[in-house]
Amino acid sequence: MTHYNFNQSVGRRNQGSLKWAQMDEQVRNLPEEIVPFSVADTDLPPLPELVQGLKTFLDEMVLGYTGPTKAYYQGVINWFNTRHNWQVKEEWLIPTAGVVAALYQSVRAFSEPGDGVLILSPVYYPFRAAIEHSDREVIASSLVVEQGRYTIDFDDLEAKLKNPALSLMIFCSPHNPVGRVWTREELTLVDRLCRKHQVTLVSDEIHFDLILPGFEHQVFSTLSLEAQWNSVILTAPSKTFNVAGLQTANVVIANPDLRKNFQAQLAKDGQQLLNCIGPKACELVYRHGALWLEEFLELIEDNRLYFETFMVKELPQIRVVPLEGTYLQWFDCHGLGMSDQELNRFLVHDCQLFLDPGNLFGKEGEQYQRMSLACPKTDLSRALERLAAGVKAREERM
């Protein structure tokens, strides 16, 4: 028995949705059933308890300057403890206006202009933007594919961490876009190498609640006291409960020196307070959202299985990268025999399929695509049928 409705999407064309606007800019007058699968938010109805809780809040609230409440802090701390066995003190928590903002602030707080900042590529594209826009140098260690699964090239990673001009590593866990949930052994080695070469690690764990069956996420700072002291953890309810528009994140920093540096950067950026609705929403979803999340994860797993089965049967020339965490399916289109430009034009104009091109995430993502599976299966099915029909028609023309 399901308690929440994941069978129907909400059309967001008139809501100011970025991904819907981007889709409409590319192709005009699309049929009603065409929906985007790009930006990592969903078109599913929100958690009802969130909607009702915010209505009650707005009925009672004066919308003046507002700081985090005890109830907010306790809701975050309880969620971390219950879901991740992660014991966090209130003073470690720094609310910020979203994880992307926290990425920029972290780069500027923990490195100097001209420093190298290391990433594992392909990776979420704001990582590069935060480094480049802060006058730092992107140092990329390419992930490698072994038996169809992405892994870290630890020899290359250490060779780059040895660079004396490199002061910071930004890590993605679980990894966007390749969908890896890193093992404890992998995390431990990353931690050891960073501390060996005196490199601070910032771990973006925004998808840490979205772990599929058979896999287990470990928060980086829970590896050891040493890892906790050398790491900054970026979290948010935004992907878990589709509240990205409220721009509310929680940065967790146990080390008081790192925390002081981060808070000083917030002051330089003029960030003093969040909007008063975001923290309340965070408190509400963490208090009431456990069952919703379980059913959401069932939807993602069901769509993952459907996607893999469809590709094996209908489009074997496309290689599906196993999805372990997040709801973002990464897949290899080299077998279609198109350049990046041809592939993107084909998907948009021949298939009316609006995804994230893999090259957004780095050169390692060329001829890959990223597709959100956080949608009703009917939307996914229609999209994949259009893709299969487009590939068939193209092959018949050649």
C-alpha positions in Angstrom: 0.0 0.0 0.0 1.4 3.4 -0.9 0.5 6.6 1.0 1.7 9.2 -1.5 1.0 9.9 -5.2 4.0 9.4 -7.5 1.9 8.4 -10.5 1.3 11.9 -11.9 3.6 14.8 -12.6 2.8 18.4 -12.1 3.2 20.6 -15.2 5.4 23.5 -14.2 5.5 25.6 -17.4 3.8 28.5 -15.7 5.6 28.2 -12.4 8.9 29.7 -13.4 10.6 26.3 -13.5 14.1 26.6 -15.0 14.2 23.3 -16.7 10.7 23.8 -18.3 11.8 27.2 -19.5 15.0 25.8 -21.0 13.0 23.1 -22.7 10.6 25.6 -24.2 13.5 27.8 -25.4 14.9 24.9 -27.4 11.6 23.8 -29.1 8.4 25.8 -29.3 4.8 24.4 -29.0 5.7 21.0 -27.6 2.9 18.5 -27.1 1.5 18.5 -23.5 3.0 15.0 -22.7 6.6 16.2 -23.3 8.4 16.8 -20.0 12.1 17.6 -19.2 14.4 15.1 -17.5 17.4 17.5 -17.0 17.8 19.6 -13.9 17.8 17.6 -10.7 14.5 18.5 -9.3 11.2 16.7 -9.7 7.8 17.5 -11.0 6.1 15.3 -8.4 3.6 16.7 -5.9 5.2 17.9 -2.7 5.1 16.2 0.7 1.5 17.0 1.9 2.7 17.4 5.5 5.1 20.1 4.2 2.4 22.0 2.4 0.0 21.9 5.4 2.8 22.7 7.8 3.8 25.8 5.8 0.2 27.0 5.6 -0.1 26.8 9.4 3.3 28.5 9.7 2.3 31.4 7.4 -1.0 31.8 9.2 0.9 32.4 12.5 4.2 33.9 11.4 5.5 37.4 11.2 7.8 37.4 8.2 10.6 39.5 9.6 14.3 38.9 10.2 14.4 35.3 11.5 17.2 33.0 12.7 17.3 29.2 13.0 15.1 28.0 15.9 15.9 25.2 18.4 13.2 23.1 16.6 15.1 23.6 13.4 18.4 22.5 14.8 16.9 19.5 16.6 15.1 18.4 13.4 18.3 18.4 11.5 20.3 16.7 14.2 17.7 14.0 14.7 17.5 13.3 10.9 21.3 12.9 10.7 21.3 10.6 13.7 18.4 8.5 12.6 19.2 8.2 8.9 22.9 8.2 8.9 24.1 7.3 12.4 25.8 10.7 12.4 26.0 12.5 15.7 26.3 16.2 15.1 26.5 19.1 17.7 24.4 22.2 17.2 27.4 24.5 17.0 28.8 22.5 14.1 25.8 23.4 11.9 25.9 26.4 9.7 22.7 27.1 7.6 23.5 28.5 4.2 21.5 29.6 1.1 21.9 26.3 -0.8 24.7 23.8 -1.5 25.9 25.6 -4.6 26.4 28.8 -2.6 28.3 26.8 0.0 30.6 25.4 -2.7 31.6 28.9 -3.7 32.1 29.9 -0.1 34.1 26.8 0.7 36.5 27.4 -2.2 37.1 30.9 -1.0 37.3 30.0 2.7 39.8 27.1 2.4 42.1 28.1 -0.5 43.8 31.2 -1.9 43.6 32.8 -5.3 45.9 30.9 -7.7 45.7 27.7 -5.6 44.7 24.4 -7.2 41.4 22.7 -6.2 41.0 19.0 -7.0 37.9 17.4 -8.3 37.1 13.9 -9.6 35.7 14.2 -13.1 33.1 14.0 -14.6 31.4 15.8 -11.8 28.5 18.2 -11.1 29.4 21.3 -13.2 29.1 24.0 -10.4 32.3 22.4 -8.9 34.3 23.7 -11.8 32.4 27.0 -11.8 33.0 27.6 -8.1 36.7 27.1 -8.6 37.1 29.1 -11.8 34.9 32.0 -10.7 37.1 32.2 -7.5 40.3 32.6 -9.5 41.6 29.1 -8.5 42.8 26.4 -10.8 40.8 23.3 -11.5 42.9 20.1 -11.0 40.9 17.2 -12.3 41.6 13.5 -11.6 39.5 11.5 -14.1 37.4 8.7 -12.8 38.0 5.4 -14.6 35.5 2.7 -15.8 36.4 -0.8 -14.7 34.0 -3.6 -15.7 31.3 -1.0 -16.4 31.6 0.7 -13.0 33.3 4.0 -12.2 36.2 3.9 -9.7 38.8 6.3 -8.5 42.3 6.2 -10.0 44.1 6.5 -6.6 47.6 6.6 -8.2 46.6 9.7 -10.2 44.7 11.1 -7.3 47.8 11.0 -5.1 50.1 12.3 -7.8 47.8 15.4 -8.0 47.4 15.8 -4.3 51.2 16.0 -4.0 51.1 19.4 -5.8 52.2 21.9 -3.2 49.9 24.6 -4.8 46.9 22.4 -4.2 45.1 23.1 -0.9 41.5 21.8 -1.3 39.6 18.8 -2.7 35.9 18.9 -3.5 34.4 15.5 -3.3 30.9 14.3 -4.4 29.3 11.6 -2.4 27.2 9.9 -3.7 28.6 11.0 -7.0 26.7 13.1 -9.5 26.6 12.3 -12.4 28.0 8.7 -12.3 25.7 7.5 -9.5 28.4 5.8 -7.4 28.0 5.2 -3.7 31.6 5.1 -2.4 32.6 2.2 -0.2 34.1 2.7 3.2 37.5 1.5 1.8 37.4 4.1 -1.0 36.4 6.9 1.4 39.2 5.9 3.9 41.8 6.0 1.2 40.6 9.4 -0.1 40.8 10.7 3.5 44.2 9.2 4.2 45.7 10.8 1.0 44.2 14.2 1.7 45.5 14.3 5.3 48.9 12.9 4.1 49.3 15.9 1.7 47.6 18.4 4.0 44.6 19.0 1.7 41.2 20.0 3.2 38.3 18.0 1.9 34.8 19.4 1.2 32.3 16.7 0.7 29.0 17.5 -1.2 26.5 15.0 0.2 23.3 16.6 -1.0 22.1 13.2 -2.4 23.0 11.3 0.8 19.4 10.2 1.5 18.9 8.8 -2.0 20.7 5.4 -1.8 19.3 2.4 -3.7 18.9 -1.1 -2.3 22.1 -3.0 -1.8 24.2 0.0 -1.1 25.0 2.0 2.0 26.2 5.6 2.3 28.7 6.7 4.9 29.1 10.4 5.7 32.7 11.3 5.1 33.3 12.8 8.5 32.1 9.6 10.3 35.1 7.6 9.1 37.3 8.7 12.0 38.0 11.6 14.3 40.8 12.6 12.0 38.5 12.6 9.0 36.0 14.7 10.9 38.7 17.2 11.7 39.8 17.6 8.1 36.4 17.7 6.4 33.5 20.0 5.7 30.2 18.3 4.9 27.6 20.0 2.7 24.0 18.7 3.1 20.5 19.8 2.2 16.9 18.5 2.2 16.5 19.8 -1.4 17.1 16.7 -3.5 15.5 14.3 -0.9 12.2 16.2 -0.7 12.4 18.4 -3.8 12.6 21.7 -2.0 15.6 23.2 -3.9 13.7 26.4 -4.6 13.8 27.2 -0.8 17.6 27.6 -1.0 18.3 26.0 2.4 21.4 23.9 3.2 23.2 22.7 6.3 27.0 22.9 6.3 28.6 20.7 9.0 32.0 21.6 10.3 33.4 20.0 13.5 36.8 21.7 13.3 36.5 25.1 15.0 39.3 26.6 12.8 37.7 25.5 9.6 34.3 26.6 10.9 35.7 30.1 11.8 37.1 30.4 8.3 33.8 29.4 6.7 31.9 31.8 8.9 34.3 34.6 8.0 33.7 34.0 4.3 29.9 34.1 4.9 30.4 37.5 6.4 32.5 38.7 3.5 29.7 37.6 1.1 27.1 39.4 3.1 25.2 36.3 4.1 23.7 37.0 7.5 20.3 35.3 7.5 18.3 32.9 5.4 14.7 33.5 4.3 12.4 32.5 7.2 10.5 29.9 5.2 13.4 27.6 4.2 14.5 26.5 7.6 10.9 25.8 8.6 10.5 23.7 5.5 13.6 21.8 6.4 12.4 21.2 9.9 9.0 19.9 8.6 10.4 17.5 6.0 12.9 16.1 8.4 10.1 15.6 11.0 7.4 14.2 8.8 9.1 12.9 5.6 10.5 9.4 6.4 7.7 7.4 4.9 7.5 9.7 1.8 11.2 9.1 1.3 10.9 5.4 1.5 8.2 5.4 -1.2 10.2 7.9 -3.3 13.1 5.5 -3.2 10.9 2.7 -4.3 9.9 4.8 -7.3 13.5 5.5 -8.2 14.5 1.8 -7.9 11.5 0.7 -10.0 12.4 3.3 -12.7 16.0 2.2 -12.6 15.1 -1.4 -13.3 12.7 -0.3 -16.0 15.4 1.8 -17.7 18.0 -0.9 -17.6 15.6 -3.6 -18.9 14.4 -1.3 -21.7 17.9 -0.5 -22.9 19.0 -4.1 -22.9 15.9 -5.1 -25.0 15.4 -2.1 -27.2 18.7 -0.1 -27.4 21.6 -2.4 -26.6 24.0 0.0 -28.3 23.5 2.3 -25.3 25.5 1.3 -22.2 23.8 1.9 -18.9 26.1 2.8 -16.0 24.8 1.1 -12.8 22.9 3.5 -10.6 23.7 3.1 -6.9 22.7 6.5 -5.5 20.9 9.7 -6.5 18.0 9.6 -9.0 20.2 10.6 -12.0 20.9 7.9 -14.6 24.2 8.2 -16.4 24.5 6.4 -19.8 27.0 6.0 -22.6 25.8 6.8 -26.1 29.1 6.2 -28.0 27.4 3.2 -29.6 25.0 5.5 -31.4 27.9 6.7 -33.5 27.3 10.5 -33.2 29.4 13.4 -32.1 28.3 15.3 -29.0 26.7 18.0 -31.2 24.9 15.5 -33.3 23.7 13.5 -30.3 22.3 16.5 -28.5 20.5 17.8 -31.7 19.1 14.3 -32.3 17.8 13.9 -28.8 16.1 17.3 -28.7 14.7 17.5 -32.3 14.2 13.9 -33.3 13.2 12.4 -30.0 11.9 15.5 -28.1 14.0 14.3 -25.2 15.5 17.0 -22.9 18.4 15.7 -20.8 21.7 17.0 -19.5 24.5 16.5 -22.0 27.4 14.6 -20.5 30.0 17.1 -21.6 28.5 19.6 -19.1 30.3 17.5 -16.4 33.7 17.5 -18.0 35.5 16.1 -21.1 35.1 12.6 -19.6 31.4 13.0 -20.1 31.5 13.4 -23.9 28.8 11.3 -25.6 27.2 10.5 -22.3 23.8 11.8 -21.1 22.2 12.2 -17.7 18.5 11.6 -17.2 16.4 12.1 -14.1 14.4 9.0 -13.0 12.5 10.9 -10.3 9.3 10.9 -12.3 6.1 8.8 -12.9 6.9 5.6 -14.9 4.5 6.7 -17.6 6.6 9.8 -18.3 9.7 7.7 -18.4 8.2 5.1 -20.6 7.0 7.6 -23.2 10.4 9.2 -23.2 12.2 6.0 -23.8 9.8 4.9 -26.5 10.5 8.2 -28.3 14.2 7.5 -28.0 13.9 4.0 -29.4 11.7 5.2 -32.3 14.2 8.0 -33.1 17.1 5.6 -33.1 15.3 3.2 -35.4 14.2 5.9 -37.8 17.8 7.2 -38.0 19.2 3.8 -38.6 16.7 3.3 -41.4 17.7 6.5 -43.1 21.4 5.6 -43.0 
